[in-house]
Amino acid sequence: MTTSPHPSSPHASTPHASSPLSTPPEEIPGHGLLAGKKVVVTAAAGTGIGFASARRALLEGADVLVSDFHERRLGETVEKLVLEFPDQTVAQTVCDVSKTDQVNELIDVAAHDLGRIDVLINNAGLGGETPIVEMTDDQWDRVLDITLTSTFRATRAALRYFAAAPHNGVIVNNASVLGWRAQHGQSHYAAAKAGVMALTRCSAVEAAEYGVRINAVAPSIARHPFLAKVTSEELLDDLASREAYGRAAEVWEIAATIAMLASDYTTYLTGEIVSISSQRA
């Protein structure tokens, strides 16, 4: 999502605009990190991290099932992915992650359509800027439900699946640096993402007996059109300028880290939160 401003430090500096680090690199090609894997991605429609994660999984050789509550956008997303990856499976199912029965059905459908599930990427989340004194119970509850409780629902359903059909599985959650850092107007979102971090750590301990690894990424700022709808351009510019690279992350850079955590390159890593930020803590 976004990250909080930090005071300047005599030991920290932002690269000049002409620095190579300030220019987003070209997306790296796939290296077969997820070859043969079956991957499920929640909230994958649109242009954000969910879509980028589904695309990266395909780029790394996986078959993918994408879900979202928005049926039209989901269909458009699948069309794009099928066009780019015609030789791989791209399945879809509509899922409202605030509904337990739909989340349970998501896992059942994915296991059926893909043949099995190897990786679940919990990407669903909801943000927005609202000061506490103006925040309603409904606003608080909705952000916590979509961002935190949905991650619990999907994790629970996936662990039940892995317990019934034991094989090495992976869950990767999308958290945020706001689980650590403070930012005005983000109390509900920050609390939810801190909860995702705690859920990741605790569920990883329980998941070990099923042969499942659970980790999370904590992006600072990855700029995409959907984020611009819920956050002002002025704030996004300010937050990006405070990163050590002087820019926001590209969504593919977040997705590439998610793919690494989902791959067999991190088989001894579980219960960890990987910060994806160039900003000094």
VOBA-1610 file (N, C-alpha, C; in pm, whole numbers, padded with zeros to 5 digits, always signed):
BEGIN
Met+00085-00119+00000Met+00000+00000+00000Met+00088+00123+00000Thr+00108+00186+00117Thr+00187+00307+00128Thr+00274+00298+00250Thr+00364+00392+00263Thr+00455+00391+00377Thr+00462+00528+00441Ser+00501+00533+00564Ser+00499+00658+00637Ser+00624+00741+00613Pro+00613+00874+00613Pro+00730+00958+00599Pro+00824+00939+00718His+00952+00939+00692His+01052+00932+00798His+01135+01060+00796Pro+01177+01106+00911Pro+01262+01225+00912Pro+01393+01196+00842Ser+01450+01300+00788Ser+01577+01282+00719Ser+01685+01246+00818Ser+01784+01175+00770Ser+01895+01130+00854Ser+02025+01169+00788Pro+02125+01209+00866Pro+02253+01244+00805Pro+02320+01123+00741His+02273+01003+00777His+02332+00881+00721His+02252+00825+00606Ala+02139+00890+00574Ala+02053+00841+00466Ala+02045+00946+00357Ser+02043+00902+00235Ser+02030+00994+00123Ser+01950+00928+00014Thr+01882+01010-00064Thr+01804+00961-00176Thr+01886+00979-00303Pro+01893+00875-00389Pro+01971+00887-00510Pro+01923+01003-00595His+02017+01064-00665His+01983+01169-00760His+01892+01110-00866Ala+01809+01196-00927Ala+01713+01148-01027Ala+01781+01074-01141Ser+01908+01102-01165Ser+01979+01037-01275Ser+02042+00905-01232Ser+02030+00868-01104Ser+02088+00744-01056Ser+02022+00625-01123Pro+02099+00520-01154Pro+02039+00399-01212Pro+01930+00339-01123Leu+01943+00356-00992Leu+01845+00299-00900Leu+01709+00369-00908Ser+01708+00492-00956Ser+01583+00567-00964Ser+01501+00531-01087Thr+01559+00456-01178Thr+01490+00414-01299Thr+01445+00269-01284Pro+01316+00242-01296Pro+01269+00103-01282Pro+01338+00012-01383Pro+01387-00103-01340Pro+01452-00194-01433Pro+01350-00263-01522Glu+01399-00322-01630Glu+01314-00403-01715Glu+01273-00529-01638Glu+01152-00574-01659Glu+01107-00695-01590Glu+01195-00813-01629Ile+01237-00891-01530Ile+01322-01005-01558Ile+01238-01119-01617Pro+01297-01199-01706Pro+01221-01310-01764Pro+01200-01420-01660Gly+01113-01513-01691Gly+01091-01626-01603Gly+01210-01720-01602His+01231-01787-01489His+01342-01881-01475His+01293-02019-01432Gly+01163-02046-01452Gly+01110-02178-01417Gly+01100-02204-01268Leu+01092-02098-01188Leu+01087-02115-01042Leu+00965-02194-00995Leu+00856-02186-01072Leu+00732-02252-01032Leu+00686-02353-01136Ala+00779-02406-01211Ala+00745-02501-01317Ala+00668-02620-01260Gly+00552-02646-01318Gly+00470-02757-01276Gly+00385-02731-01154Lys+00398-02616-01091Lys+00321-02585-00971Lys+00179-02541-01008Lys+00088-02559-00913Lys-00051-02517-00927Lys-00077-02406-00826Val-00108-02287-00875Val-00109-02166-00792Val-00247-02101-00792Val-00293-02061-00674Val-00420-01989-00658Val-00389-01848-00609Val-00450-01748-00673Val-00429-01608-00634Val-00563-01542-00608Thr-00580-01486-00488Thr-00704-01413-00458Thr-00690-01266-00499Ala-00804-01205-00528Ala-00809-01063-00566Ala-00710-01033-00677Ala-00719-01111-00784Ala-00619-01103-00891Ala-00663-01018-01010Ala-00787-00970-01009Ala-00833-00890-01122Ala-00776-00749-01115Gly-00765-00687-01231Gly-00720-00548-01236Gly-00575-00532-01272Thr-00508-00435-01208Thr-00373-00398-01247Thr-00274-00403-01132Gly-00317-00453-01018Gly-00232-00445-00900Gly-00143-00565-00877Ile-00106-00586-00750Ile-00012-00691-00713Ile-00071-00829-00739Gly-00203-00845-00722Gly-00265-00973-00746Gly-00250-01018-00890Phe-00281-00928-00984Phe-00264-00960-01126Phe-00118-00987-01158Ala-00029-00903-01105Ala+00113-00920-01131Ala+00163-01054-01076Ser+00109-01097-00961Ser+00150-01224-00902Ser+00103-01342-00985Ala-00019-01333-01037Ala-00070-01440-01124Ala+00012-01447-01252Arg+00042-01333-01308Arg+00120-01330-01432Arg+00262-01383-01408Arg+00323-01344-01296Arg+00458-01392-01265Arg+00459-01543-01244Ala+00355-01595-01177Ala+00347-01740-01157Ala+00343-01812-01291Leu+00265-01759-01385Leu+00261-01817-01518Leu+00396-01803-01588Leu+00458-01688-01572Leu+00588-01663-01633Leu+00693-01761-01579Glu+00673-01804-01454Glu+00766-01898-01393Glu+00726-02044-01415Gly+00624-02066-01500Gly+00592-02201-01541Gly+00475-02268-01472Ala+00400-02196-01389Ala+00289-02255-01314Ala+00160-02254-01396Asp+00066-02337-01353Asp-00074-02323-01392Asp-00142-02246-01280Val-00240-02162-01315Val-00293-02066-01218Val-00445-02062-01220Leu-00502-02048-01102Leu-00643-02013-01089Leu-00650-01877-01020Val-00720-01783-01084Val-00734-01649-01027Val-00878-01630-00981Ser-00894-01556-00873Ser-01027-01527-00821Ser-01040-01378-00792Asp-01164-01333-00790Asp-01195-01194-00754Asp-01346-01187-00736Phe-01393-01087-00663Phe-01538-01071-00646Phe-01599-00998-00764His-01517-00929-00844His-01565-00849-00956His-01560-00935-01083Glu-01676-00986-01123Glu-01682-01085-01231Glu-01631-01031-01365Arg-01671-00910-01401Arg-01628-00855-01530Arg-01477-00836-01535Arg-01422-00773-01431Arg-01277-00751-01429Arg-01201-00883-01425Leu-01258-00981-01358Leu-01193-01112-01352Leu-01187-01173-01492Gly-01298-01164-01565Gly-01300-01216-01702Gly-01199-01147-01791Glu-01189-01015-01777Glu-01092-00940-01857Glu-00949-00980-01821Thr-00926-01004-01693Thr-00793-01046-01648Thr-00755-01180-01708Val-00848-01273-01704Val-00821-01407-01759Val-00794-01399-01909Glu-00869-01315-01980Glu-00846-01299-02123Glu-00703-01253-02151Lys-00655-01158-02073Lys-00518-01109-02092Lys-00416-01219-02066Leu-00437-01294-01959Leu-00341-01398-01922Leu-00341-01512-02024Val-00460-01551-02070Val-00469-01659-02169Val-00402-01617-02300Leu-00419-01492-02337Leu-00358-01441-02459Leu-00206-01447-02451Glu-00150-01417-02333Glu-00005-01417-02318Glu+00052-01556-02292Phe-00029-01642-02227Phe+00019-01776-02190Phe-00079-01882-02242Pro-00090-01898-02374Pro-00191-01987-02433Pro-00168-02135-02404Asp-00047-02172-02367Asp-00016-02314-02345Asp-00024-02357-02199Gln-00067-02265-02112Gln-00079-02297-01970Gln-00223-02281-01924Thr-00256-02348-01815Thr-00392-02340-01761Thr-00411-02209-01686Val-00515-02137-01723Val-00556-02018-01650Val-00704-02035-01617Ala-00731-02080-01496Ala-00869-02100-01452Ala-00916-01980-01372Gln-01046-01974-01348Gln-01100-01860-01274Gln-01221-01901-01194Thr-01248-01829-01087Thr-01373-01844-01013Thr-01400-01715-00937Val-01524-01673-00938Val-01564-01554-00864Val-01568-01589-00716Cys-01512-01504-00634Cys-01509-01530-00490Cys-01511-01399-00413Asp-01608-01387-00323Asp-01613-01277-00228Asp-01545-01327-00101Val-01425-01274-00073Val-01346-01326+00038Val-01405-01293+00175Ser-01512-01213+00178Ser-01579-01185+00305Ser-01682-01293+00338Lys-01698-01389+00249Lys-01796-01497+00268Lys-01722-01630+00287Thr-01738-01689+00404Thr-01667-01814+00434Thr-01701-01924+00336Asp-01828-01939+00299Asp-01866-02046+00208Asp-01802-02028+00071Gln-01787-01903+00025Gln-01725-01880-00104Gln-01574-01906-00100Val-01511-01875+00012Val-01367-01902+00025Val-01343-02052+00029Asn-01426-02125+00102Asn-01413-02271+00104Asn-01433-02330-00035Glu-01531-02276-00107Glu-01558-02324-00242Glu-01441-02291-00336Leu-01378-02177-00315Leu-01262-02139-00396Leu-01155-02248-00390Ile-01124-02295-00271Ile-01022-02398-00256Ile-01067-02528-00321Asp-01194-02564-00305Asp-01247-02686-00367Asp-01240-02678-00519Val-01282-02564-00575Val-01282-02545-00720Val-01139-02547-00774Ala-01049-02480-00704Ala-00909-02476-00749Ala-00848-02616-00750Ala-00872-02693-00644Ala-00816-02828-00638Ala-00871-02913-00752His-00999-02893-00786His-01061-02969-00895His-01008-02924-01031Asp-01010-02792-01056Asp-00974-02741-01189Asp-00826-02752-01218Leu-00742-02739-01117Leu-00597-02748-01138Leu-00543-02889-01112Gly-00623-02973-01051Gly-00577-03107-01018Gly-00523-03118-00877Arg-00470-03011-00827Arg-00422-03001-00688Arg-00386-02855-00665Ile-00353-02821-00541Ile-00304-02688-00508Ile-00166-02701-00446Asp-00071-02626-00498Asp+00064-02620-00439Asp+00088-02489-00367Val+00030-02381-00419Val+00057-02248-00366Val-00072-02167-00358Leu-00091-02101-00244Leu-00200-02004-00229Leu-00137-01868-00202Ile-00174-01770-00283Ile-00128-01632-00263Ile-00247-01551-00215Asn-00244-01512-00087Asn-00351-01432-00028Asn-00322-01284-00054Asn-00388-01230-00154Asn-00362-01092-00193Asn-00473-00996-00155Ala-00591-01047-00123Ala-00706-00960-00099Ala-00680-00860+00013Gly-00718-00736-00009Gly-00702-00633+00092Gly-00779-00508+00053Leu-00810-00427+00152Leu-00885-00304+00129Leu-00827-00194+00214Gly-00798-00080+00151Gly-00740+00032+00225Gly-00827+00155+00220Gly-00762+00270+00218Gly-00832+00398+00221Gly-00775+00486+00331Glu-00802+00615+00321Glu-00752+00711+00419Glu-00868+00768+00499Thr-00871+00740+00629Thr-00975+00794+00717Thr-00918+00816+00856Pro-00917+00940+00906Pro-00872+00964+01044Pro-00962+00892+01143Ile-00907+00853+01255Ile-00984+00779+01355Ile-01109+00855+01400Val-01097+00987+01420Val-01211+01063+01470Val-01326+01066+01370Glu-01299+01037+01244Glu-01403+01035+01141Glu-01445+00894+01102Met-01372+00794+01153Met-01394+00656+01111Met-01516+00597+01178Thr-01600+00530+01097Thr-01718+00462+01151Thr-01683+00317+01185Asp-01767+00254+01264Asp-01749+00112+01294Asp-01750+00030+01165Asp-01839+00066+01073Asp-01849-00009+00947Asp-01720+00002+00866Gln-01660+00123+00862Gln-01535+00140+00788Gln-01424+00054+00849Trp-01414+00058+00981Trp-01314-00023+01051Trp-01337-00172+01025Asp-01461-00215+01043Asp-01494-00357+01029Asp-01468-00407+00888Arg-01502-00328+00788Arg-01487-00373+00650Arg-01340-00390+00613Val-01256-00294+00651Val-01114-00306+00620Val-01052-00425+00693Leu-01087-00444+00819Leu-01035-00560+00893Leu-01085-00691+00834Asp-01210-00694+00790Asp-01267-00816+00735Asp-01201-00854+00602Ile-01193-00759+00511Ile-01139-00789+00378Ile-00988-00813+00384Thr-00919-00740+00468Thr-00772-00746+00469Thr-00718-00856+00559Leu-00773-00869+00679Leu-00721-00967+00776Leu-00805-01094+00782Thr-00934-01078+00807Thr-01016-01197+00828Thr-01024-01283+00702Ser-01022-01221+00585Ser-01023-01299+00461Ser-00897-01384+00447Thr-00785-01330+00495Thr-00660-01405+00492Thr-00670-01526+00584Phe-00732-01506+00701Phe-00759-01618+00791Phe-00849-01722+00725Arg-00958-01677+00662Arg-01051-01771+00600Arg-00981-01858+00495Ala-00904-01793+00408Ala-00837-01867+00301Ala-00727-01958+00356Thr-00655-01909+00457Thr-00551-01991+00519Thr-00613-02114+00584Arg-00722-02096+00655Arg-00790-02208+00718Arg-00835-02311+00615Ala-00898-02263+00508Ala-00946-02355+00404Ala-00831-02429+00337Ala-00722-02357+00311Ala-00607-02420+00246Ala-00541-02522+00337Leu-00528-02492+00466Leu-00466-02586+00558Leu-00552-02711+00575Arg-00683-02695+00573Arg-00770-02813+00577Arg-00748-02899+00453Tyr-00731-02834+00339Tyr-00702-02907+00215Tyr-00569-02980+00226Phe-00465-02911+00269Phe-00332-02972+00279Phe-00330-03084+00384Ala-00407-03069+00490Ala-00412-03174+00592Ala-00476-03300+00537Ala-00576-03284+00450Ala-00646-03399+00393Ala-00569-03464+00278Ala-00487-03384+00210Ala-00409-03435+00096Ala-00265-03389+00112Pro-00193-03452+00206Pro-00059-03403+00243Pro+00040-03399+00125His+00096-03285+00103His+00211-03266+00015His+00266-03128+00045Asn+00387-03104+00005Asn+00451-02977+00038Asn+00375-02861-00027Gly+00320-02775+00057Gly+00245-02661+00008Gly+00303-02531+00058Val+00258-02422-00003Val+00308-02289+00032Val+00191-02190+00036Ile+00192-02104+00135Ile+00100-01991+00139Ile+00184-01864+00150Val+00155-01767+00065Val+00223-01638+00071Val+00118-01530+00091Asn+00131-01454+00198Asn+00036-01347+00230Asn+00091-01211+00189Asn+00002-01123+00151Asn+00042-00987+00115Asn+00014-00896+00235Ala+00119-00857+00304Ala+00106-00766+00418Ala+00142-00624+00371Ser+00206-00547+00454Ser+00244-00410+00419Ser+00341-00358+00524Val+00428-00267+00484Val+00517-00206+00583Val+00437-00127+00687Leu+00311-00097+00656Leu+00229-00027+00755Leu+00196-00117+00874Gly+00224-00245+00863Gly+00215-00332+00979Gly+00321-00298+01083Trp+00427-00226+01040Trp+00534-00181+01128Trp+00533-00029+01148Arg+00503+00044+01043Arg+00518+00189+01043Arg+00385+00260+01063Ala+00393+00385+01107Ala+00273+00464+01130Ala+00249+00561+01016Gln+00121+00578+00981Gln+00084+00676+00880Gln-00054+00733+00910His-00068+00861+00896His-00193+00930+00924His-00307+00872+00839Gly-00421+00847+00904Gly-00539+00803+00831Gly-00541+00656+00795Gln-00444+00580+00845Gln-00433+00440+00804Gln-00447+00343+00920Ser-00510+00383+01029Ser-00516+00298+01148Ser-00582+00164+01120His-00694+00166+01046His-00763+00039+01017His-00678-00052+00930Tyr-00620+00004+00826Tyr-00539-00074+00732Tyr-00411-00124+00800Ala-00346-00037+00878Ala-00224-00076+00947Ala-00251-00186+01049Ala-00361-00173+01121Ala-00397-00276+01219Ala-00423-00409+01149Ala-00490-00403+01035Ala-00520-00526+00961Ala-00392-00591+00909Lys-00300-00510+00855Lys-00177-00567+00802Lys-00085-00618+00912Ala-00084-00552+01028Ala-00010-00605+01142Ala-00069-00740+01183Gly-00201-00751+01173Gly-00267-00877+01202Gly-00228-00985+01103Val-00216-00949+00975Val-00171-01045+00873Val-00031-01097+00907Met+00054-01007+00955Met+00190-01049+00994Met+00185-01149+01109Ala+00105-01118+01213Ala+00095-01208+01327Ala+00032-01340+01287Leu-00071-01334+01203Leu-00134-01456+01153Leu-00033-01541+01076Thr+00049-01477+00997Thr+00152-01548+00920Thr+00245-01625+01013Arg+00293-01557+01116Arg+00388-01621+01207Arg+00325-01738+01283Cys+00204-01715+01336Cys+00140-01820+01416Cys+00094-01937+01331Ser+00034-01908+01217Ser-00016-02016+01132Ser+00099-02099+01076Ala+00215-02036+01057Ala+00331-02110+01006Ala+00374-02219+01102Val+00364-02191+01232Val+00400-02292+01332Val+00306-02412+01321Glu+00177-02384+01307Glu+00079-02492+01295Glu+00089-02565+01162Ala+00123-02492+01056Ala+00125-02549+00922Ala+00241-02646+00902Ala+00344-02634+00983Ala+00463-02718+00964Ala+00428-02866+00969Glu+00333-02905+01052Glu+00298-03046+01064Glu+00231-03100+00939Tyr+00183-03010+00852Tyr+00121-03051+00726Tyr+00219-03039+00609Gly+00343-03000+00638Gly+00441-02981+00531Gly+00420-02853+00453Val+00362-02752+00520Val+00327-02626+00454Val+00410-02511+00509Arg+00463-02430+00421Arg+00535-02309+00460Arg+00443-02189+00440Ile+00448-02095+00535Ile+00368-01973+00525Ile+00458-01852+00551Asn+00467-01765+00454Asn+00544-01641+00468Asn+00462-01524+00414Ala+00513-01405+00430Ala+00442-01286+00381Ala+00541-01187+00324Val+00492-01104+00232Val+00568-00990+00184Val+00508-00864+00244Ala+00590-00763+00265Ala+00543-00636+00318Ala+00594-00524+00227Pro+00520-00494+00121Pro+00563-00387+00029Pro+00549-00251+00096Ser+00631-00157+00052Ser+00614-00019+00097Ser+00517+00051+00003Ile+00561+00079-00118Ile+00472+00142-00214Ile+00498+00085-00352Ala+00395+00028-00410Ala+00399-00021-00548Ala+00288+00052-00623Arg+00326+00130-00718Arg+00229+00220-00782Arg+00156+00150-00896His+00024+00161-00895His-00058+00106-01002His-00190+00182-01004Pro-00267+00173-01113Pro-00388+00255-01127Pro-00489+00241-01013Phe-00507+00120-00960Phe-00606+00104-00853Phe-00567+00183-00730Leu-00437+00185-00697Leu-00391+00258-00579Leu-00421+00407-00593Ala-00409+00457-00715Ala-00435+00599-00739Ala-00581+00636-00713Lys-00670+00535-00715Lys-00812+00563-00690Lys-00842+00584-00542Val-00756+00532-00454Val-00783+00541-00310Val-00681+00627-00237Thr-00580+00677-00309Thr-00476+00758-00247Thr-00444+00874-00340Ser-00421+00993-00285Ser-00394+01109-00367Ser-00259+01098-00437Glu-00251+01156-00555Glu-00125+01156-00630Glu-00016+01230-00552Glu-00055+01335-00479Glu+00042+01412-00403Glu+00106+01325-00295Leu+00025+01247-00224Leu+00079+01160-00120Leu+00166+01051-00181Leu+00122+00993-00292Leu+00201+00888-00356Leu+00336+00942-00402Asp+00337+01065-00458Asp+00463+01127-00500Asp+00555+01148-00381Asp+00498+01196-00271Asp+00578+01222-00151Asp+00636+01093-00095Leu+00552+00990-00085Leu+00599+00863-00030Leu+00707+00800-00118Ala+00687+00806-00249Ala+00786+00750-00340Ala+00919+00823-00328Ser+00914+00955-00311Ser+01037+01034-00303Ser+01118+01002-00178Arg+01053+00947-00075Arg+01121+00916+00049Arg+01187+00779+00049Glu+01160+00702-00055Glu+01230+00574-00070Glu+01376+00600-00108Ala+01463+00512-00066Ala+01606+00531-00095Ala+01632+00535-00246Tyr+01549+00464-00323Tyr+01564+00465-00468Tyr+01497+00587-00531Gly+01421+00659-00451Gly+01353+00777-00504Gly+01235+00743-00593Arg+01185+00621-00585Arg+01072+00580-00669Arg+00992+00471-00597Ala+00870+00450-00645Ala+00790+00338-00599Ala+00837+00211-00667Ala+00802+00097-00609Ala+00832-00031-00672Ala+00738-00053-00791Glu+00784-00128-00887Glu+00697-00178-00992Glu+00622-00300-00936Val+00499-00323-00980Val+00423-00436-00926Val+00493-00568-00956Trp+00563-00576-01067Trp+00632-00702-01098Trp+00745-00729-01000Glu+00802-00623-00942Glu+00908-00642-00843Glu+00853-00707-00716Ile+00730-00670-00680Ile+00665-00734-00565Ile+00632-00879-00601Ala+00576-00899-00720Ala+00537-01033-00764Ala+00656-01127-00774Ala+00770-01076-00814Ala+00890-01160-00826Ala+00933-01213-00689Thr+00921-01129-00587Thr+00955-01174-00451Thr+00854-01277-00402Ile+00727-01257-00434Ile+00625-01356-00399Ile+00655-01490-00465Ala+00695-01485-00592Ala+00730-01608-00663Ala+00848-01679-00598Met+00946-01603-00553Met+01061-01662-00485Met+01016-01734-00358Leu+00930-01670-00279Leu+00882-01731-00156Leu+00796-01855-00184Ala+00729-01856-00297Ala+00646-01971-00335Ala+00728-02085-00392Ser+00852-02059-00426Ser+00935-02156-00497Ser+01012-02246-00402Asp+01080-02344-00459Asp+01162-02435-00380Asp+01299-02376-00344Tyr+01319-02248-00373Tyr+01441-02181-00331Tyr+01434-02136-00185Thr+01315-02147-00125Thr+01298-02100+00014Thr+01236-02208+00101Thr+01282-02331+00086Thr+01220-02443+00155Thr+01243-02443+00306Tyr+01341-02366+00356Tyr+01363-02361+00501Tyr+01320-02228+00560Leu+01236-02157+00488Leu+01190-02026+00533Leu+01040-02032+00561Thr+01000-02007+00685Thr+00858-02004+00717Thr+00834-01911+00835Gly+00715-01852+00838Gly+00680-01759+00944Gly+00751-01625+00935Glu+00805-01593+00817Glu+00882-01469+00801Glu+00803-01364+00723Ile+00834-01238+00751Ile+00776-01124+00678Ile+00889-01057+00603Val+00885-01060+00472Val+00990-01003+00390Val+00952-00862+00348Ser+01026-00765+00396Ser+01000-00625+00360Ser+01049-00599+00218Ile+00961-00541+00136Ile+01000-00501+00000Ile+00997-00350-00004Ser+01109-00293+00035Ser+01117-00148+00046Ser+01263-00107+00034Ser+01285+00006-00031Ser+01421+00061-00036Ser+01441+00167+00072Gln+01334+00193+00149Gln+01342+00296+00252Gln+01409+00241+00376Arg+01500+00317+00432Arg+01567+00272+00555Arg+01467+00276+00672Ala+01473+00175+00757Ala+01380+00166+00869Ala+01403+00279+00968
//
